[in-house]
Amino acid sequence: MTISFEGKVAIVTGGGNGLGKAHALELARRGAKVVVNDLGGSVDGSGGSSAAADAVVAEIKAAGGEAIANGGSVSDRAGAQSIVDDAVKAFGTVHILINNAGILRDKSFSKMTMDDFELVCDVHLIGAVNVAKACWDIMKAQNYGRILMTTSGSGLFGNFGQTNYSAAKLGMVGFMNSAKLEGAKYNVHTNSLAPAALTRMTEDLLPGEVAEQMPPELVTPGALYMVCDDAPNGVIIQAQGGSFGVAEMMQNEKVDLGKNVTVEDVAANWAQISDMSNVGTRKPEDKLVLNPAKK
């Protein structure tokens, strides 16, 4: 079976380099009309230029595809809206959103400024939500949408010097977990990609022999599966060097310590409470709804 994106309109944020560029090129090669968004800044978010997005668009057009460039900042609501507006103006609608834009401001938490913490969260988490929000009603109305959040192993498991990045990346998974429920009846699926690849963000972190085995192009097949017609809903796919897996949040069976429980009881039973040998994934019917949203 060949997976085609003919007739689909896709937005890829941060599409001028690395993973975003690889996603945009392959979407176009498979028939999608692509909006390549890239602010054109450096890895830390400073500066800006349309050159990177323009170059990817030129490459797509040279291969016979259709694409336009957008230089809006995802962290700015107006900038995020401009991405979707440009897509609708050029191609009529939006079917696919790959939230890939991101920056790094790595430092240990004691040395990190709150400005650096907030900026990273603004670009990764708020930026992704800004563009998703601008697409959401369009996707609902047409009864079709595919949204991919780009999370990270740093968000799922943590990484020294990345409290800001980790917080933002796990926040994107939290968004997915609720968006998948709200979008399901409208055929709007929201998934997450946890990639590892050689990009501008990782080139100083990966040893040369490892980096050679991790080009962005080996992550893209997993990304594209998560935005195709048959995509799952609410899944975290891990992708690295042509290897793929799934990450899940899990919980064990609770230990009932009664209605008169004390902190000493928790301490005395901690071995059983923290035993993960009976672990299982949380089922939708088990969730506790504290504040049901109005339709």
C-alpha positions in Angstrom: 0.0 0.0 0.0 1.3 3.4 -1.0 0.5 6.3 1.4 -0.4 9.4 -0.6 -1.0 12.9 0.5 -2.6 14.0 -2.8 -5.3 16.6 -2.2 -4.0 17.4 1.3 -2.8 20.8 2.6 -0.1 20.6 5.2 1.6 23.1 7.4 5.1 22.4 8.8 6.4 24.9 11.3 10.1 25.2 11.6 10.2 23.7 8.1 13.3 25.5 6.9 15.9 23.1 8.4 16.4 19.7 9.9 13.4 17.6 10.8 10.9 20.2 9.5 12.6 20.4 6.1 12.7 16.6 5.8 8.9 16.4 6.7 8.0 19.2 4.2 10.0 17.7 1.3 8.5 14.2 1.8 4.9 15.5 2.2 5.3 17.4 -1.0 6.9 14.4 -2.8 3.8 12.4 -1.8 1.4 15.0 -3.2 0.7 17.4 -0.4 0.5 21.2 -0.9 2.8 22.5 1.8 3.1 25.7 3.8 6.7 25.9 5.0 6.8 28.1 8.0 10.1 29.2 9.4 11.0 32.4 11.3 14.6 31.9 10.2 16.2 32.6 13.5 19.2 30.9 15.1 18.9 27.9 17.4 18.4 30.1 20.4 15.6 32.0 18.7 17.5 35.2 17.9 17.4 36.9 14.5 15.2 36.1 11.6 15.3 35.5 7.8 13.0 34.1 5.2 15.9 32.4 3.4 15.5 29.0 4.9 11.8 28.6 4.2 12.2 30.1 0.7 14.9 27.6 -0.1 12.7 24.6 0.9 9.8 26.0 -1.2 12.2 26.4 -4.2 13.3 22.8 -3.8 9.7 21.6 -3.6 8.7 23.6 -6.7 11.8 22.4 -8.6 10.6 18.9 -8.0 7.2 19.7 -9.4 5.4 20.2 -6.1 3.3 23.1 -4.7 4.4 25.1 -1.7 4.5 28.5 -0.2 6.7 30.1 2.5 5.6 31.8 5.7 7.9 33.7 8.1 5.5 34.2 11.0 6.5 33.5 14.6 4.4 30.7 16.2 4.8 32.2 19.6 3.0 35.3 18.4 -0.8 34.7 18.0 -1.0 37.0 15.0 2.0 35.2 13.5 0.5 31.8 14.1 -2.8 32.9 12.6 -0.9 34.2 9.5 0.4 30.7 8.8 -3.1 29.3 8.6 -4.5 32.3 6.8 -1.8 31.9 4.1 -2.6 28.2 3.8 -6.3 28.9 3.3 -5.6 31.8 0.9 -3.2 29.7 -1.3 -4.8 26.3 -1.0 -8.3 26.6 0.4 -7.9 24.8 3.7 -5.6 22.9 6.1 -5.7 19.2 6.7 -2.4 18.5 8.4 -0.3 20.5 11.0 3.1 19.4 12.0 4.2 21.5 15.0 8.0 21.3 14.7 9.3 24.8 15.4 11.5 25.1 18.4 14.5 26.7 20.0 17.0 25.9 22.8 18.2 28.0 25.7 20.0 25.3 27.7 21.4 26.0 31.2 21.1 24.4 34.6 18.0 25.5 36.5 20.0 27.6 39.0 21.6 29.6 36.2 18.6 29.8 33.9 16.8 33.1 33.7 13.0 33.2 33.8 13.1 34.9 30.4 14.9 31.9 28.9 12.4 29.5 30.6 9.4 31.4 29.3 10.7 31.9 25.8 11.4 28.2 25.3 7.9 27.4 26.6 6.4 30.1 24.4 7.9 28.8 21.2 7.5 25.0 21.8 4.3 24.7 23.8 2.3 28.0 23.3 3.5 28.2 19.7 2.2 24.8 18.9 -1.1 25.5 20.6 -1.4 28.9 18.8 -1.2 27.2 15.4 -3.4 24.3 16.4 -6.0 26.7 17.7 -6.0 28.6 14.4 -6.5 25.2 12.5 -8.9 23.6 14.9 -12.3 24.9 13.7 -11.3 24.5 10.1 -10.5 20.8 10.7 -13.7 20.2 12.7 -15.9 21.8 10.0 -14.4 19.6 7.3 -14.4 16.5 9.5 -10.7 15.9 9.0 -7.6 17.0 10.6 -4.2 15.6 11.6 -2.0 17.4 14.2 1.4 16.2 15.2 3.1 17.7 18.3 6.9 17.3 18.4 7.8 16.2 21.9 11.2 14.8 23.0 12.9 12.2 25.2 13.9 15.2 27.3 10.2 15.9 28.0 9.3 12.2 28.6 12.3 11.4 30.7 14.2 14.6 31.5 17.6 15.9 30.7 20.2 17.9 32.6 20.2 21.6 31.7 16.8 21.5 30.0 14.1 22.2 32.6 12.6 24.7 30.2 12.7 22.5 27.2 11.5 19.4 29.1 8.6 21.2 30.7 7.5 22.6 27.3 7.9 19.2 25.6 5.9 17.3 28.1 3.3 20.0 28.1 2.7 19.2 24.4 1.9 15.6 25.4 -0.6 16.9 27.9 -2.2 18.9 25.2 -2.4 15.9 22.9 -4.0 13.8 25.6 -7.0 16.1 25.8 -7.1 17.2 22.2 -7.4 13.6 21.1 -10.6 13.2 23.1 -12.1 16.5 21.9 -11.2 15.9 18.2 -12.1 12.2 17.9 -15.7 12.6 16.8 -14.7 15.1 14.2 -11.9 12.9 12.7 -9.3 15.2 14.1 -6.4 13.1 15.4 -3.6 14.5 17.5 -0.4 12.6 18.0 3.1 13.2 19.2 6.6 12.5 17.8 9.6 12.0 20.0 12.5 12.2 17.6 16.2 11.9 17.8 18.2 13.1 14.8 21.1 15.2 13.7 19.9 18.8 13.4 21.1 22.2 14.3 19.8 21.7 17.8 21.7 18.4 18.3 24.9 18.8 16.3 26.9 19.9 19.3 25.6 17.1 21.4 25.9 14.0 19.3 29.3 12.2 18.7 30.2 12.1 15.0 29.9 8.4 14.6 26.4 8.5 16.2 25.3 11.6 14.3 26.0 9.9 10.9 23.5 7.2 11.7 20.7 9.7 12.6 19.8 11.9 9.7 16.4 13.6 9.9 15.1 11.7 6.9 15.0 8.5 9.0 12.5 10.1 11.4 10.2 11.5 8.7 8.5 8.2 7.8 7.2 7.9 11.4 6.1 11.5 11.4 4.2 11.1 8.1 2.4 8.0 9.3 1.1 9.9 12.3 -0.6 12.4 10.0 -1.9 10.1 7.3 -5.5 9.0 6.8 -5.0 5.9 8.9 -3.1 7.6 11.7 -3.8 6.6 15.3 -5.1 9.1 17.8 -3.3 10.1 21.0 -0.1 8.1 20.4 3.6 9.0 21.1 5.8 7.6 18.4 9.6 7.5 19.1 11.8 7.6 16.0 15.6 7.5 15.7 17.8 6.4 12.8 15.1 4.2 11.2 14.0 2.6 14.4 10.5 3.3 15.8 8.6 2.6 19.0 5.8 3.9 21.1 6.0 5.5 24.6 3.1 5.4 27.0 2.3 6.9 30.4 1.4 4.1 32.8 0.1 3.6 36.3 0.1 0.7 38.7 -2.8 -0.6 40.8 -3.5 1.6 43.8 -3.1 0.3 47.4 -6.1 0.9 49.6 -4.9 2.1 53.0 -8.3 2.9 54.4 -10.1 6.1 55.4 -7.9 6.8 58.4 -4.7 6.7 56.5 -1.7 8.6 57.9 1.6 9.6 56.4 3.2 6.8 58.4 1.0 4.3 56.7 2.1 5.6 53.3 5.7 5.3 54.4 5.2 1.7 55.8 3.6 0.6 52.6 5.8 2.4 50.2 7.3 -0.8 48.7 3.9 -2.0 47.7 2.6 1.4 46.6 5.6 1.9 44.3 5.6 -1.7 42.9 5.3 -1.4 39.1 5.2 -5.1 38.4 1.4 -4.9 38.0 1.5 -1.8 35.8 -1.1 -1.2 33.2 -2.1 1.7 30.9 -4.8 4.0 32.1 -8.1 3.2 30.5 -10.4 6.1 29.4 -13.2 4.7 31.6 -10.9 5.0 34.6 -10.3 8.8 34.3 -11.7 11.0 37.0 -13.5 14.0 35.5 -13.4 16.8 38.0 -14.7 19.7 35.9 -16.5 18.4 32.7 -16.3 21.0 30.0 -19.5 22.2 28.4 -20.0 21.1 24.8 
